[in-house]
Amino acid sequence: QVQLVESGGGLVQPGGSLRLSCAASGRLSTFYVWGWYRQAPGKQRDMVATTTRRSLTNYADAVKGRFAISRDNAENTVHLQMNSLKPEDTAIYYCSYRTADAEYWGQGTRVTVSS
């Protein structure tokens, strides 16, 4: 089992920035993909960004150029730097840790973009 703990959500004004973090512990793998997903009220959970162990990244079109995912392999953490936030970025953000055998999810952290 892998446990994920997220932090960094909150309330921010449009145009502001937030940095989310997620730390993994437990039975970690040498082959895994980190991901950030989000779920807005009444909508499905969508991919925001992913990164492989070799730091290959992939972003949803809606966040390209504004968000950046990064990882610290030594610390078993992943971050999501979110800049130029928009009201439509409001959602619960979940980190994901996917191995060859399973996918684990954090508890979610709420991000609200509002003036």
SEDRENRO-328988 format. One record per residue: y, x, z of N, C-alpha, C in turn. Coordinates in Angstrom, 2 decimals. Layout:
N
        nY        nX        nZ       caY       caX       caZ        cY        cX        cZ
         Y         X         Z         Y         X         Z         Y         X         Z
...
//
This chain:
115
        nY        nX        nZ       caY       caX       caZ        cY        cX        cZ
     -1.20      0.83      0.00      0.00      0.00      0.00      1.25      0.86      0.00
      2.26      0.33     -0.65      3.56      0.99     -0.70      4.59      0.03     -0.12
      5.44      0.55      0.72      6.52     -0.25      1.29      7.85      0.21      0.69
      8.67     -0.75      0.35      9.97     -0.47     -0.25     11.07     -1.11      0.62
     12.09     -0.33      0.89     13.21     -0.83      1.67     14.49     -0.60      0.88
     15.18     -1.69      0.61     16.42     -1.63     -0.18     17.63     -1.68      0.73
     18.73     -1.17      0.23     19.99     -1.24      0.95     21.14     -1.15     -0.04
     22.33     -1.55      0.42     23.53     -1.33     -0.37     24.14     -2.56     -1.00
     23.54     -3.72     -0.86     24.14     -4.92     -1.43     25.35     -5.36     -0.65
     26.03     -6.38     -1.16     27.19     -6.91     -0.46     28.10     -7.69     -1.38
     29.31     -7.92     -0.88     30.33     -8.67     -1.63     31.34     -7.68     -2.20
     31.64     -7.83     -3.48     32.58     -6.94     -4.13     33.41     -7.75     -5.12
     34.63     -7.33     -5.32     35.49     -8.01     -6.28     35.15     -7.61     -7.71
     35.45     -8.45     -8.67     35.23     -8.08    -10.07     35.92     -6.76    -10.40
     35.21     -5.91    -11.14     35.71     -4.60    -11.46     35.34     -3.53    -10.45
     34.79     -3.94     -9.33     34.41     -2.99     -8.29     33.06     -2.35     -8.53
     32.64     -1.56     -7.55     31.39     -0.81     -7.65     30.55     -0.99     -6.40
     29.26     -0.87     -6.59     28.30     -0.85     -5.49     27.19      0.11     -5.86
     26.56      0.66     -4.83     25.41      1.54     -5.05     24.24      1.02     -4.23
     23.18      0.67     -4.93     21.97      0.21     -4.27     20.99      1.38     -4.12
     20.24      1.35     -3.05     19.22      2.36     -2.82     17.92      1.70     -2.43
     16.83      2.37     -2.72     15.51      1.87     -2.37     14.63      3.05     -2.00
     14.03      2.99     -0.83     13.18      4.07     -0.36     11.73      3.60     -0.29
     10.83      4.45     -0.76      9.40      4.12     -0.76      8.68      4.92      0.31
      7.68      4.28      0.91      6.81      4.97      1.87      5.41      4.38      1.75
      4.46      5.10      2.34      3.08      4.63      2.29      2.26      5.43      1.31
      1.35      4.74      0.63      0.42      5.41     -0.27      1.09      5.57     -1.64
      1.83      6.66     -1.77      2.60      6.88     -3.00      1.74      7.53     -4.06
      2.17      7.36     -5.31      1.41      7.86     -6.44      2.17      8.98     -7.13
      1.45      9.80     -7.87      2.13     10.83     -8.65      2.54     10.29    -10.02
      2.06      9.12    -10.36      2.40      8.49    -11.63      2.97      7.12    -11.33
      4.27      6.94    -11.55      4.89      5.66    -11.23      6.20      5.50    -11.98
      6.61      4.28    -12.06      7.87      3.92    -12.68      8.69      3.15    -11.66
      9.92      3.57    -11.47     10.87      2.84    -10.63     11.61      1.82    -11.49
     11.94      0.70    -10.87     12.71     -0.28    -11.60     13.62     -1.08    -10.69
     14.69     -1.58    -11.25     15.57     -2.54    -10.57     15.55     -3.83    -11.40
     15.38     -4.93    -10.72     15.37     -6.25    -11.33     16.35     -7.12    -10.57
     16.75     -8.21    -11.19     17.63     -9.13    -10.48     17.28    -10.56    -10.82
     17.61    -11.44     -9.87     17.34    -12.85    -10.05     18.55    -13.63     -9.56
     19.20    -14.29    -10.51     20.33    -15.15    -10.17     19.81    -16.53     -9.80
     20.59    -17.32     -9.08     20.15    -18.66     -8.67     19.73    -19.50     -9.86
     18.53    -20.08     -9.79     18.05    -20.95    -10.84     17.56    -20.25    -12.09
     17.49    -18.92    -12.03     17.06    -18.17    -13.22     15.84    -17.32    -12.91
     15.21    -16.79    -13.94     14.06    -15.93    -13.75     14.50    -14.53    -13.36
     13.56    -13.77    -12.87     13.84    -12.38    -12.52     13.82    -11.54    -13.80
     14.88    -10.78    -14.01     15.02     -9.98    -15.21     15.13     -8.50    -14.89
     14.66     -7.69    -15.81     14.78     -6.24    -15.66     16.24     -5.83    -15.81
     16.68     -4.94    -14.95     18.02     -4.37    -15.04     17.93     -2.95    -15.57
     17.07     -2.14    -14.96     16.94     -0.74    -15.36     15.61     -0.20    -14.85
     15.05      0.74    -15.59     13.83      1.42    -15.16     13.97      2.91    -15.41
     13.19      3.68    -14.66     13.17      5.12    -14.87     11.79      5.66    -14.55
     11.31      6.57    -15.40     10.01      7.17    -15.19     10.15      8.43    -14.34
      9.01      9.01    -14.01      9.03     10.23    -13.20      9.76     11.36    -13.93
      9.72     11.30    -15.25     10.43     12.31    -16.04     11.85     11.89    -16.36
     12.31     10.83    -15.64     13.70     10.36    -15.76     14.05      9.78    -17.12
     13.06      9.24    -17.80     13.36      8.46    -18.99     13.84      7.09    -18.52
     14.97      6.65    -19.03     15.58      5.43    -18.51     15.64      4.34    -19.58
     15.70      3.11    -19.10     15.84      1.95    -19.98     16.73      0.95    -19.26
     17.66      0.34    -19.98     18.61     -0.59    -19.38     18.63     -1.91    -20.14
     18.89     -2.97    -19.41     19.17     -4.25    -20.05     20.49     -4.14    -20.80
     20.59     -4.83    -21.91     21.83     -4.76    -22.70     23.05     -5.16    -21.88
     22.87     -6.10    -20.97     24.01     -6.63    -20.21     24.63     -5.61    -19.27
     23.90     -4.53    -18.96     24.42     -3.56    -17.99     24.63     -2.18    -18.59
     24.28     -1.99    -19.84     24.44     -0.67    -20.46     25.90     -0.21    -20.40
     26.08      1.03    -20.02     27.42      1.58    -19.91     28.11      1.30    -18.59
     27.54      0.41    -17.78     28.15      0.09    -16.47     27.25      0.49    -15.30
     25.97      0.40    -15.48     25.01      0.72    -14.42     24.30      2.02    -14.75
     23.88      2.72    -13.71     23.11      3.94    -13.89     22.01      4.01    -12.83
     20.79      4.21    -13.28     19.67      4.35    -12.37     19.36      5.83    -12.21
     19.05      6.23    -11.00     18.70      7.62    -10.75     17.61      7.66     -9.67
     16.89      8.75     -9.65     15.79      8.86     -8.70     15.80     10.21     -8.04
     15.27     10.26     -6.84     15.09     11.51     -6.12     13.61     11.58     -5.79
     12.87     12.36     -6.58     11.42     12.41     -6.39     11.04     13.01     -5.04
     11.81     13.98     -4.60     11.50     14.62     -3.32     11.67     13.66     -2.15
     12.65     12.76     -2.27     12.93     11.81     -1.19     12.28     10.45     -1.42
     11.60     10.29     -2.55     10.95      9.01     -2.88     11.94      7.86     -2.83
     13.08      8.08     -3.46     14.10      7.04     -3.49     14.61      6.83     -4.91
     15.16      5.67     -5.12     15.80      5.34     -6.38     17.13      4.66     -6.06
     18.11      4.91     -6.92     19.44      4.35     -6.72     19.87      3.59     -7.97
     20.76      2.65     -7.76     21.38      1.95     -8.89     22.88      1.94     -8.65
     23.59      2.74     -9.41     25.05      2.76     -9.34     25.58      1.68    -10.27
     26.33      0.76     -9.71     26.83     -0.37    -10.49     28.35     -0.31    -10.51
     28.91     -0.14    -11.68     30.36     -0.06    -11.87     30.84     -1.22    -12.72
     32.13     -1.45    -12.67     32.75     -2.52    -13.48     31.99     -3.84    -13.31
     31.74     -4.19    -12.08     30.93     -5.38    -11.81     31.64     -6.65    -12.24
     30.82     -7.59    -12.71     31.31     -8.87    -13.20     30.70     -9.99    -12.37
     31.33    -11.15    -12.35     30.74    -12.27    -11.60     29.31    -12.59    -12.05
     29.02    -12.38    -13.32     27.66    -12.67    -13.80     26.62    -11.67    -13.33
     27.05    -10.62    -12.66     26.11     -9.68    -12.04     25.62    -10.18    -10.68
     26.20    -11.26    -10.22     25.79    -11.82     -8.94     24.32    -12.23     -8.98
     23.55    -11.72     -8.03     22.11    -11.98     -8.00     21.51    -11.29     -6.78
     20.25    -11.57     -6.57     19.47    -10.76     -5.63     18.81     -9.66     -6.45
     18.98     -8.45     -5.99     18.44     -7.29     -6.70     17.20     -6.79     -5.98
     16.16     -6.55     -6.75     14.88     -6.10     -6.21     14.52     -4.75     -6.82
     14.02     -3.85     -6.00     13.46     -2.63     -6.58     11.96     -2.80     -6.75
     11.45     -2.10     -7.71     10.04     -2.17     -8.08      9.48     -0.76     -8.17
      8.24     -0.61     -7.71      7.53      0.66     -7.78      6.20      0.34     -8.44
      6.05      0.81     -9.67      4.86      0.43    -10.44      3.98      1.65    -10.68
      2.73      1.54    -10.29      1.75      2.59    -10.55      0.79      2.11    -11.63
     -0.23      2.89    -11.89     -1.23      2.51    -12.88     -2.07      1.31    -12.40
     -2.08      1.08    -11.08     -2.95      0.06    -10.52     -2.22     -1.16     -9.98
     -0.98     -1.03     -9.62     -0.29     -2.13     -8.95      1.22     -2.00     -9.09
      1.90     -3.08     -8.73      3.36     -3.07     -8.70      3.80     -3.61     -7.35
      4.73     -2.91     -6.75      5.22     -3.29     -5.43      6.70     -3.65     -5.53
      7.11     -4.57     -4.65      8.49     -5.06     -4.68      9.15     -4.93     -3.31
     10.43     -4.66     -3.36     11.22     -4.69     -2.14     11.56     -6.12     -1.77
     12.24     -6.27     -0.64     12.56     -7.60     -0.13     13.77     -8.21     -0.82
     14.51     -7.39     -1.54     15.69     -7.87     -2.24     16.96     -7.65     -1.44
     18.03     -7.37     -2.15     19.34     -7.22     -1.53     20.34     -8.02     -2.38
     21.17     -8.77     -1.68     22.08     -9.69     -2.38     23.35     -8.97     -2.81
     23.71     -9.19     -4.06     24.97     -8.69     -4.60     25.79     -9.88     -5.06
     27.00     -9.99     -4.53     27.90    -11.08     -4.90     29.19    -10.48     -5.43
     29.54    -10.86     -6.66     30.76    -10.38     -7.29     31.71    -11.57     -7.40
     32.75    -11.52     -6.60     33.66    -12.66     -6.53     35.01    -12.21     -5.99
     36.06    -12.87     -6.47     37.40    -12.60     -5.94     37.73    -13.55     -4.81
//
